[in-house]
Amino acid sequence: MGMFDWVRSSYDLGPQLTDVECQTKDIEDGIGGTMTQYWISPDGYLYVIDYSGTHNLEMYEPGDEKYDEEFSWRNFDWVPNGIHGKIRVHPITKYIEIHTSAWGGAWETWPRAKIHFRYGKVQDYEIITHQAP
């Protein structure tokens, strides 16, 4: 199964793949996904969304109101620190496949697309919903 990346496309890929949460394992070579979030802009550029440095780790010690004696592994929280994330163009040149992350139908009808990027910009795409993966 492995990990994946999230992709949301504002670029028109048709009604089942535009402005919905999608997944892919094709962006990072050899890894299969790093749980990274990407966005395809309306003009076709692929952006990576970087949240690093936007939260601080808060540890709870015995006596703290939020400390949980029964489940010691719960004694921390990520707290927003006011720093905003950044987006930057991800300049890949390759084909990637995306599919919707929530689908109630059969796998044969799972909405999927193969997208060709060159230097981070969509060159073309193909809907491959009815083709075997």
Helices and strands as residue ranges (DSSP letters): E 5-9, E 21-24, E 37-40, E 46-50, E 55-59, G 72-74, E 76-80, E 86-89, E 94-100, G 107-109, E 112-118, E 121-127
